[in-house]
Amino acid sequence: MEKESSNFKFFQHGDCEYFPCHKINNSDDFNCLFCYCPLYALGENCGGNFTRTDKGIKNCSNCSYPHHKENYDGVLEKLLTLIEQLKTTKI
């Protein structure tokens, strides 16, 4: 099925009290679709610009990867990786 537009790849909630939640050069392009990063669970392999706190906790406050509209497809690709990993994980 061919899509005529890709508007579903972008959502912005400019009235949110946290908007924008990360520093970004152009807030008009800030994508709120992935408000909570679905890639966090990938740990070191998330593809984002994260650091670690002194206690070793992942700190994503300087990462805006999922908030750039051009990264929508990349986020979905990474989510497929996570899904495949979960299929082989014994809980």
N, C-alpha and C positions, 0 to 999 in steps of 0.2 A: 504494500500500500504506500503510495507516494504522498508525501505531505507537501502542501503548498506553502506552509509557513512553519516557523519553528518558535513561535511565541511561547509555547509551553516550556521552553528551556530557560525562561527568565521570569522572575517575580521579584518585585521590590515593595517592601513595606516601610515607606519613608516616615510613617507616623510612629513606628516602633520606638520606644524609649531608649533602645540600645543602638539605633541606626546612626551611622554605620558602626558595627561592632568591631571592625578592624580598620586600621588606617589604610586608605586607598587614595590614589591620585584623583580619580574621577568618580564621585559618588553616584552620578547618573548611570554608571555601568555596574554598580554594586548589586550583585545577585543574592537575594535572600532565600532563594529556593532551598538551599541546603543550610538552613539556619544552624542546625547542629550538624557538624561534619560527619557524614557517614563513613569517612575514611579513617577516623580515629582508631578504630579497632585493628587496622592494618599495621599499627605500630610504626616501626622503622620504614616500612614499605609503603607508607601512605602517599608519598610523592610531594608532600607539602614542606614548608619552611618552618619546622618546629625546632624547639630547643628542649633541654631537660633542666628541671630545677635542681637545686642542691640535693634534694631528696630523691632525685631520679624520676620525678613525675613529668610526663609529656606536657609541654607548654606550647600551645598553638596560637598564642595571642599575637604573634608577628606573622602568621600565615593567613593569606587571603586567597589561596588557590581555589577553593570551592566557590568563592564569591565573585569570580570573574566569569562572565557569561560565555566566553569562548572556551572555558574548561568543562562545560557541561558533559560533553561526550567523554572526556578523559575521566571524569568522576564516575560515570556509568561503567566504563571499562574497568576501573579499579574495583568497583562494587562487584562486578562479575568475578574478579579474582578472589574477593572475600567470600563470595557465595561458594565458589569451588573449594576454598580452604575449609569452610564450615562443613561441607559434605563429607570430607575425609576426617574430620575431628570427632573423636569419641568423647562424649560428655559423661 
